[in-house]
Amino acid sequence: MNSGRNVISPKKAVLWVFCVLVASSVALGAQAQNRLGAQARILPQGTQLQADAHTITLDLTLSQAVPYRVRVLPLPPRLVLDLGTVDWAQAGDVVALPAVGVRNMRKGQLGNGWARLVLDMDGPFLPQQVDQRIDPETGLARIQVVLARVARDHFEQRAMPEQDFLARNPAGLLHPPASDDVAGRNPQRRRPVVMLDPGHGGVDPGAERDGVRESDLVLAFARTLREELLRRDLVDVAMTRDADVFVSLDGRIRAARAANADMFISLHADALPEGLATGTVVYLLGEGEGDSAAAYLAERHDRADILAGVDLARTSDEIARVLMSVAWQDTAPRSRHLAEALVQGIAQTGLRLHRRPVQAGAFSVLRAPDMPSVLIELGFMSSPRDMANLRDPDWISRMAGAIADAIETWLREDQAQSLLRRQ
């Protein structure tokens, strides 16, 4: 396709109207000129909605060029695309929602000859590029909107206040009705919950070096990681402790179950009494430990919180062990994929990893049978280099960003695999 291109600079990303009116026979070509004035159709070929943790791209292929307007509204973050002379009734469900980036989609007619598409975004995104291109041979048009994730305060400064939008535009479709479940998605669906587990605490300070306690270092890091995850507005975050208090190993698993957590990430920064270790390590429950952990949990009298959706309170130890072993078969590979995503995310940021970045052991805190769980050894307090990093705000920020990126990647891939498993 070939035509003029309009690009919105990030500096003028919103608080604007982008409206393209096409009437020139030179621009449209003979075939398009013959169709001008008829209702445009959305064509499946080339029409798609793609997104990842950082970018949303909407491509619409139309039977002819149309005037259009784009807005971004806050509370919640929404993209509003108005199109002239477009009939959604003929479009069907040609746009499928991606696994991340967009929570919901609504489309319909406004009653003034215009159609509207509203995307409920899962975080603060601003347009970086908006254009319409017309093929001079066929008259087909392609509208593309590319949005990039930005800081929330930057988004709120540049998004158009909804009252200003309503003063100039119809209000239709801006908010989903209570029963809305467009494209099979419930806009009120529960967001994934990440349980952060700062190790040690209270009477158990963990490793100590030069008056610095492991429990304090990992709690400070957990708070930074929590803020990073919440800033991205993709997940909810819970913590097993948010103060210098002691929480038992079983109590940490119970806290994760009470929060209905979708993953469990334990944070540590150990010290070795001898030898030299440096760099970040991600630990999994050791191979073969799943069955022994299931047996251990099955023997507990209070086991109502160890397998989501299954009441084991009145089952025998043997039946409980079998049910939890079955759960392990699904959870173990998911935990490994989470560990691999974390290692890859840290490596891509250029942060130092241990020479064996993924290891396994008999960690009691990783025993939840149906919740992907990993233990991250952020570094070793016995290494001067690691100790300096653990106290460096810049390193902490970079590591928190790398882990957050990895969590987003894993969630996206795990959701896709979940769909395949259901099929």
Phi and psi in degrees as a GROMACS rama.xvg file:
@    title "Ramachandran Plot"
@    xaxis  label "Phi"
@    yaxis  label "Psi"
@TYPE xy
-145.908  128.187  ASN-2
-174.851  178.02  SER-3
-67.0567  157.173  GLY-4
-133.371  131.778  ARG-5
-110.731  126.171  ASN-6
-118.472  128.363  VAL-7
-88.5652  121.604  ILE-8
-73.1541  151.519  SER-9
-56.4159  -32.087  PRO-10
-66.7231  -28.7153  LYS-11
-116.157  36.5489  LYS-12
-60.9348  -40.4598  ALA-13
-133.75  -169.233  VAL-14
59.7196  38.1665  LEU-15
-139.919  166.268  TRP-16
-117.662  126.273  VAL-17
-111.031  109.547  PHE-18
-131.78  120.023  CYS-19
-110.159  121.381  VAL-20
-111.414  116.729  LEU-21
-110.524  119.715  VAL-22
-139.016  -0.0113964  ALA-23
-85.0954  129.293  SER-24
-67.28  -26.2113  SER-25
-67.7469  -42.644  VAL-26
-72.8205  -36.709  ALA-27
-88.5292  -29.7719  LEU-28
86.9387  165.088  GLY-29
-63.472  -42.0667  ALA-30
-65.2228  -40.3044  GLN-31
-68.4362  -36.1442  ALA-32
-63.0198  -35.7956  GLN-33
-65.2591  -29.4612  ASN-34
-94.2964  -10.9847  ARG-35
-56.758  132.787  LEU-36
104.145  -24.8806  GLY-37
-78.7409  162.738  ALA-38
-67.7975  135.349  GLN-39
-80.2578  150.857  ALA-40
-113.65  143.233  ARG-41
-83.7068  125.916  ILE-42
-100.96  136.272  LEU-43
-62.5153  -38.5951  PRO-44
-66.7285  119.976  GLN-45
86.2582  -6.44375  GLY-46
-90.3052  122.955  THR-47
-162.962  161.239  GLN-48
-128.111  116.134  LEU-49
-121.643  149.255  GLN-50
-158.257  151.462  ALA-51
-136.333  -162.826  ASP-52
-66.693  -19.2294  ALA-53
-119.092  -18.8288  HIS-54
-141.614  142.936  THR-55
-121.28  129.649  ILE-56
-126.464  121.348  THR-57
-110.762  123.447  LEU-58
-119.009  126.442  ASP-59
-122.336  123.797  LEU-60
-99.6176  126.717  THR-61
-119.823  154.68  LEU-62
-70.0407  -17.0615  SER-63
-160.218  163.507  GLN-64
-69.444  148.967  ALA-65
-139.858  155.914  VAL-66
-71.4488  148.242  PRO-67
-152.292  159.07  TYR-68
-135.887  145.909  ARG-69
-128.079  135.886  VAL-70
-137.304  155.391  ARG-71
-122.517  126.577  VAL-72
-114.76  149.306  LEU-73
-93.4768  174.316  PRO-74
49.9044  69.274  LEU-75
-85.1644  167.828  PRO-76
-62.977  125.635  PRO-77
-138.983  145.459  ARG-78
-101.189  128.53  LEU-79
-117.642  117.144  VAL-80
-116.754  114.78  LEU-81
-102.578  134.962  ASP-82
-127.329  131.293  LEU-83
-83.3106  141.287  GLY-84
59.0663  30.9337  THR-85
-106.504  133.947  VAL-86
-105.738  104.704  ASP-87
-66.4846  -25.7129  TRP-88
-59.1435  -28.6152  ALA-89
-87.3713  -8.83454  GLN-90
-80.2187  -35.0539  ALA-91
66.1267  -162.124  GLY-92
-93.1503  66.0422  ASP-93
-80.5301  -13.9798  VAL-94
-112.736  119.526  VAL-95
-96.957  144.323  ALA-96
-74.4604  138.407  LEU-97
-75.3205  170.629  PRO-98
-70.9008  -28.5983  ALA-99
-134.109  171.663  VAL-100
91.3444  -46.351  GLY-101
-127.006  124.555  VAL-102
-86.367  -31.2934  ARG-103
-160.96  161.417  ASN-104
-143.636  139.012  MET-105
-132.491  143.779  ARG-106
-143.831  150.316  LYS-107
176.903  -179.799  GLY-108
-95.9376  147.002  GLN-109
-95.6554  -13.0236  LEU-110
90.2563  -3.68838  GLY-111
-114.484  20.2486  ASN-112
91.2683  -5.1251  GLY-113
-107.075  155.84  TRP-114
-112.931  157.662  ALA-115
-134.571  138.928  ARG-116
-120.957  126.377  LEU-117
-120.211  126.105  VAL-118
-109.996  122.587  LEU-119
-85.1709  108.285  ASP-120
-84.41  150.183  MET-121
-88.7782  13.9109  ASP-122
-176.808  -174.793  GLY-123
-80.5482  108.219  PRO-124
-122.595  140.342  PHE-125
-122.36  147.088  LEU-126
-64.1124  133.932  PRO-127
-107.707  -24.8549  GLN-128
-151.517  133.554  GLN-129
-139.745  122.738  VAL-130
-154.932  161.868  ASP-131
-126.693  127.272  GLN-132
-117.061  141.234  ARG-133
-120.072  132  ILE-134
-80.6383  116.114  ASP-135
-67.7699  -18.1771  PRO-136
-83.8379  -45.2957  GLU-137
-102.28  -17.9442  THR-138
79.4203  -2.11535  GLY-139
-67.3699  145.983  LEU-140
-119.181  152.911  ALA-141
-133.504  118.832  ARG-142
-100.085  128.997  ILE-143
-126.511  131.803  GLN-144
-123.588  122.167  VAL-145
-116.219  123.262  VAL-146
-117.198  145.918  LEU-147
-122.113  143.576  ALA-148
-67.8951  137.273  ARG-149
-133.081  172.112  VAL-150
-64.8704  146.801  ALA-151
-62.028  -40.6157  ARG-152
-65.7201  -35.5815  ASP-153
-65.4388  -40.8319  HIS-154
-62.6901  -47.1193  PHE-155
-66.53  -28.7817  GLU-156
-69.7229  -31.6452  GLN-157
-104.744  -18.3875  ARG-158
-69.356  146.634  ALA-159
-76.1031  127.381  MET-160
-57.8701  140.233  PRO-161
-61.9679  -34.3908  GLU-162
-65.5875  -34.1354  GLN-163
-67.8967  -40.0169  ASP-164
-62.4809  -45.4455  PHE-165
-66.273  -27.5393  LEU-166
-68.3401  -20.7007  ALA-167
-117.59  -9.95502  ARG-168
-139.961  158.063  ASN-169
-62.6308  154.798  PRO-170
-92.5169  -6.11123  ALA-171
-56.5819  139.67  GLY-172
71.6327  4.84899  LEU-173
-67.0493  -30.4566  LEU-174
-127.283  142.304  HIS-175
-73.0952  141.742  PRO-176
-65.9837  163.433  PRO-177
-59.3137  -30.4578  ALA-178
-96.719  7.50043  SER-179
-64.0674  133.124  ASP-180
-146.302  58.1297  ASP-181
-65.8968  137.612  VAL-182
54.8746  30.2295  ALA-183
79.2137  7.80649  GLY-184
-110.48  133.24  ARG-185
-87.4347  119.222  ASN-186
-63.4255  -17.6531  PRO-187
-97.5328  17.5579  GLN-188
-60.8174  149.96  ARG-189
-69.0616  135.487  ARG-190
-81.5781  152.375  ARG-191
-58.2735  144.988  PRO-192
-111.646  124.403  VAL-193
-101.645  122.177  VAL-194
-96.9768  116.166  MET-195
-96.3483  133.368  LEU-196
-122.364  88.7715  ASP-197
-66.3633  119.507  PRO-198
-64.7084  158.059  GLY-199
63.2408  -154.764  HIS-200
119.535  150.296  GLY-201
63.7531  -126.301  GLY-202
-70.2449  -7.84654  VAL-203
-115.575  89.6565  ASP-204
-78.2759  -9.61623  PRO-205
75.7121  -150.318  GLY-206
-70.1911  152.294  ALA-207
-136.206  137.149  GLU-208
-145.903  124.582  ARG-209
53.3344  39.9807  ASP-210
80.7436  2.5221  GLY-211
-100.927  132.692  VAL-212
-105.568  138.964  ARG-213
-57.2733  -41.201  GLU-214
-59.5683  -35.4531  SER-215
-73.5891  -41.2179  ASP-216
-62.4041  -46.5153  LEU-217
-74.3763  -28.5112  VAL-218
-67.3924  -42.767  LEU-219
-62.4828  -41.3073  ALA-220
-66.2952  -42.0483  PHE-221
-59.4227  -38.7019  ALA-222
-65.9597  -39.612  ARG-223
-65.5143  -44.2649  THR-224
-63.8977  -39.8584  LEU-225
-59.0691  -45.7768  ARG-226
-64.245  -38.1356  GLU-227
-63.6378  -44.0109  GLU-228
-67.2691  -42.5336  LEU-229
-67.6032  -34.3796  LEU-230
-61.6425  -33.5095  ARG-231
-77.0573  -16.6259  ARG-232
61.4399  36.5995  ASP-233
-110.791  -26.6356  LEU-234
-136.16  162.515  VAL-235
-97.7286  151.754  ASP-236
-127.789  133.923  VAL-237
-123.872  159.568  ALA-238
-133.303  140.951  MET-239
-67.9993  -26.7093  THR-240
-152.621  145.129  ARG-241
-128.329  27.1993  ASP-242
-157.394  174.031  ALA-243
-83.2263  75.0427  ASP-244
-128.757  158.117  VAL-245
-89.6406  132.524  PHE-246
-129.243  127.078  VAL-247
-66.4914  162.17  SER-248
-62.006  -46.4474  LEU-249
-64.3495  -35.6533  ASP-250
-63.2502  -30.0334  GLY-251
-68.9202  -41.1638  ARG-252
-66.234  -40.9889  ILE-253
-63.0836  -37.2404  ARG-254
-64.3532  -39.4933  ALA-255
-65.3436  -41.5355  ALA-256
-66.097  -40.5388  ARG-257
-63.3613  -32.2604  ALA-258
-83.464  -0.739475  ALA-259
55.8703  44.1465  ASN-260
-69.4998  147.407  ALA-261
-97.9507  -15.1637  ASP-262
-156.585  156.899  MET-263
-127.557  123.612  PHE-264
-125.824  109.683  ILE-265
-92.4042  136.624  SER-266
-116.194  129.364  LEU-267
-140.89  166.848  HIS-268
-152.851  78.6071  ALA-269
-76.8209  174.629  ASP-270
-132.951  139.204  ALA-271
-100.622  135.602  LEU-272
-69.208  -25.0285  PRO-273
-151.007  161.437  GLU-274
79.4584  172.086  GLY-275
-123.85  123.39  LEU-276
-131.423  141.285  ALA-277
-149.049  153.374  THR-278
97.1388  168.225  GLY-279
-85.6191  138.94  THR-280
-125.784  140.023  VAL-281
-111.879  122.531  VAL-282
-104.158  143.324  TYR-283
-114.097  164.188  LEU-284
-64.4931  134.565  LEU-285
-60.9633  150.393  GLY-286
-60.0472  130.944  GLU-287
88.78  -12.0223  GLY-288
-76.9494  -19.3901  GLU-289
-60.1571  -45.4  GLY-290
-65.9312  -41.9102  ASP-291
-67.7896  -36.2422  SER-292
-65.917  -40.0557  ALA-293
-62.0504  -41.5722  ALA-294
-63.8614  -41.8283  ALA-295
-61.9023  -47.5525  TYR-296
-66.9081  -35.8493  LEU-297
-64.613  -27.2326  ALA-298
-81.2567  -9.42637  GLU-299
-74.3079  142.407  ARG-300
-74.1256  -37.628  HIS-301
-97.0877  91.7191  ASP-302
-126.783  28.4881  ARG-303
-74.1589  -13.2184  ALA-304
-115.188  22.3195  ASP-305
-112.011  -1.96142  ILE-306
-150.275  110.335  LEU-307
-61.8608  133.877  ALA-308
81.1616  1.20378  GLY-309
-128.877  124.46  VAL-310
-89.1678  108.313  ASP-311
-100.445  7.90439  LEU-312
-62.563  -31.8998  ALA-313
-110.621  12.5256  ARG-314
-94.1315  157.173  THR-315
-71.2904  161.679  SER-316
-58.9077  -38.5804  ASP-317
-66.8605  -44.8932  GLU-318
-65.1729  -42.2868  ILE-319
-60.9683  -41.3276  ALA-320
-63.1429  -42.3312  ARG-321
-64.141  -45.2958  VAL-322
-61.2769  -40.792  LEU-323
-72.7132  -32.5944  MET-324
-64.495  -37.9183  SER-325
-63.401  -42.3144  VAL-326
-61.3153  -37.1851  ALA-327
-59.3949  -36.9498  TRP-328
-60.3777  -30.8463  GLN-329
-86.1573  -36.8396  ASP-330
-75.3163  -38.0711  THR-331
-57.1184  -50.8542  ALA-332
-65.3325  -30.9876  PRO-333
-67.1977  -39.3535  ARG-334
-63.5267  -41.7055  SER-335
-63.248  -42.9183  ARG-336
-62.7106  -36.8382  HIS-337
-63.6971  -44.8943  LEU-338
-60.7088  -43.2125  ALA-339
-65.9105  -37.8922  GLU-340
-64.8784  -39.6051  ALA-341
-64.064  -44.8858  LEU-342
-62.4302  -43.671  VAL-343
-64.139  -42.599  GLN-344
-63.1364  -41.0401  GLY-345
-67.1298  -41.4756  ILE-346
-63.4781  -40.8966  ALA-347
-65.4418  -24.8577  GLN-348
-82.9332  -9.38088  THR-349
83.8277  12.4387  GLY-350
-82.4537  154.086  LEU-351
-76.1385  131.41  ARG-352
-110.478  154.492  LEU-353
-63.5035  155.083  HIS-354
-63.544  -23.3654  ARG-355
-119.811  85.6445  ARG-356
-72.4292  -21.8396  PRO-357
-117.176  120.379  VAL-358
-133.102  176.018  GLN-359
-138.578  153.668  ALA-360
-166.319  175.086  GLY-361
-89.9017  66.8817  ALA-362
-88.5404  117.211  PHE-363
-60.2206  -32.1544  SER-364
-70.2437  -12.4565  VAL-365
-100.234  19.2383  LEU-366
-87.1668  -1.36714  ARG-367
-59.3311  118.769  ALA-368
-74.05  -19.4602  PRO-369
-124.412  20.3841  ASP-370
-131.029  115.954  MET-371
-53.2063  126.857  PRO-372
-136.773  137.946  SER-373
-140.098  158.365  VAL-374
-119.376  122.366  LEU-375
-102.547  116.592  ILE-376
-87.5437  98.1543  GLU-377
-60.1101  -33.5396  LEU-378
179.721  -178.312  GLY-379
-117.386  122.205  PHE-380
-63.532  -18.6711  MET-381
-77.6272  -9.95537  SER-382
-98.6979  120.936  SER-383
-56.3539  -38.5218  PRO-384
-64.737  -48.0025  ARG-385
-63.3608  -39.9591  ASP-386
-60.4809  -41.372  MET-387
-64.0105  -41.0387  ALA-388
-62.7543  -44.3013  ASN-389
-62.4115  -16.999  LEU-390
-109.783  4.0321  ARG-391
-96.254  114.766  ASP-392
-56.9736  -36.3937  PRO-393
-66.2896  -44.4953  ASP-394
-63.7744  -42.4731  TRP-395
-59.857  -44.0626  ILE-396
-63.4948  -43.4753  SER-397
-65.0341  -42.3088  ARG-398
-66.1037  -41.4367  MET-399
-62.5589  -40.534  ALA-400
-64.1711  -40.8259  GLY-401
-64.759  -42.7295  ALA-402
-66.4197  -40.7638  ILE-403
-62.9869  -42.0329  ALA-404
-58.479  -44.6892  ASP-405
-64.6679  -39.6335  ALA-406
-62.8452  -42.9576  ILE-407
-62.1789  -44.2064  GLU-408
-61.3143  -45.3847  THR-409
-64.5967  -43.3198  TRP-410
-59.6015  -44.0288  LEU-411
-61.8299  -46.4152  ARG-412
-70.1806  -36.6591  GLU-413
-68.2962  -37.4045  ASP-414
-64.3661  -39.6544  GLN-415
-64.8805  -42.797  ALA-416
-65.2063  -34.5023  GLN-417
-62.6149  -39.4354  SER-418
-62.7439  -40.2314  LEU-419
-66.3333  -39.4675  LEU-420
-63.9626  -36.0942  ARG-421
-68.2903  -31.7646  ARG-422
